[in-house]
Amino acid sequence: MPKQVIEILPSGYVKEFPGFDNLILNYDELATIIKNPDPNRVWHNMLKSVAGVYLIVDLTNGSQYVGSASGEEGILGRWKTYVDSQHGGNARLMELLSLEPDRYKHFQFSILSALPRTLTKTQVISHEQKYKQKLGSRAFGLNAN
């Protein structure tokens, strides 16, 4: 019996947006989403609609980096910097990548807290600081501040 074609997905499509609480992406998935906005427009629309606190985990050793996004493009805008530079301008990630340039390929991205974009940068950073304390990412992870 011939198989029926149910759907043809465009080139560059990654997967359905799972909601903020269930969002977990490896670096390659994130890069594909960022570099292919048309087939991943739901991702782009959702990620730029919120500010928030996010987590990057180095899957080679479990080290964690907690960051925040509060700019005009929300989390999408912040995560674009990781695709462009692999380190997003973060001191310890830059140090790590200077020693092991391909380490970013083992980074996993998730959202700890999606926040309204109407919050001020100071308010978003306050949420970020709370997660850094809860997860111990300054003492045991990749956060320098």
N, C-alpha and C positions, 0 to 999 in steps of 0.2 A: 504494500500500500504506500503510495507516495506521501511524503510529509508535506504538511501545509505550512506556508510561510506566514508567520504571525506578525512579525515586525522586522523592519530593516532599520538598523540604527546607523546614524551618521558616523563617519570616520572621526575619531577623537573623542567619542562618547565614552565616559568611564562607567558610571552606574547611576541608579536612581538616588536622589538626595534622601538620606535616611532620617532626617530631622537632626537638630543640634545635639540632643542627648546621645544619639547612636552613631554620631559621625566619628569615624576612625579612618584615616588615610595614610598610606605609605607615601614616601616622597615622590615616586614615579606617578602615582595616581594624582597627587596634588599638582604636579607639574603639567600633566596632561589636561586637567581641568582648567588651570590658569591659561595655558597656551591655546586652548580650544574653546573660546567663550560661546560660540554659537551652539554647538551640540550639548554644551553643559550650561546653558543659560539659567536653568533653575538653580544650579549651584551658585552661579555668579550673583543672581538676584537675592538669594537667601543669605549668602555670606556677606554681601555688602549692605544688607538691611539691618545688621546688628553690630554693636560693639561687643567686646567680650574678653574673657580670659581663656587662654588656650594652653595646651600642654604639648611639648615635643619630647618624645622619649627616644633615646638612643637604644635601639633594640639589641645592640651588641653587648651592652653591659647594664642596661636599665637606668642609666643616668637621665635625669629629668630637667627640663627647662620650662619654667612657667613664664608666659608673656601675656601682654594685653594689647588690644587694638581699640582705638577710639577715634580714628581719623574719618575723613569724608567717605571712604569706601569700606569702612568697618573692617571686619576680619579679612575679607577678600583683599583689601589694599595691603594689609600687613603681611599676609601670607604670600602675596606677589613678591615681596622683598626676599623671601626665602627661596623662591624659584629663581629669581634673578641672581642672587649672590650665594645661595646655599647656607648662609649664616645669619642673614637678616640684620647684620651690624652688631650682633651680640658678642661681647668680649670673649667669653669662654668658648663659644661655638667657633669663633674665629681662630682661637688658639688651638682647639681640637682639630680643625680642618687644616691648619698650617702643618700639623704633624701627620695627619692622615687625610689627604685631600678628597678621597672618595667616601669618607665616613657618612656624609649626608644621605647617601643612598639607603642607610639603615635608620633614618629618622621616621618616626610615626607621629602624625598630627591628630589632635582631637580638641574638642571644645569642652572646657570645664564649666563655663557659665556664659550663656548668651545674654547680653544686656542691651537695654534700649540705647540707640545712638544719641538720644537726647541727654544722656549723662555727660557730665564734664569729664575731661581727661583725668582730673584729680580724683573724681569719684570712681572711675574705672580702675585707676592705679591702686586705689584703696582695696578694691576687690582682689586685684592681682596680688597685693602684699599678703592678704589673708591666705590665699592658696599657697604662696611660697612658704609661709609659716606652717601651714597644715601638712604640706608634703616634704618639708625640710630641704627644699631645692637649693637653698643658699649654702647650707652646711654640707650637704651630701650630693648635690646635683650640679647643674650647669649654670645656675644663676650667680652672677658676681655682685649684684646689688640687692 
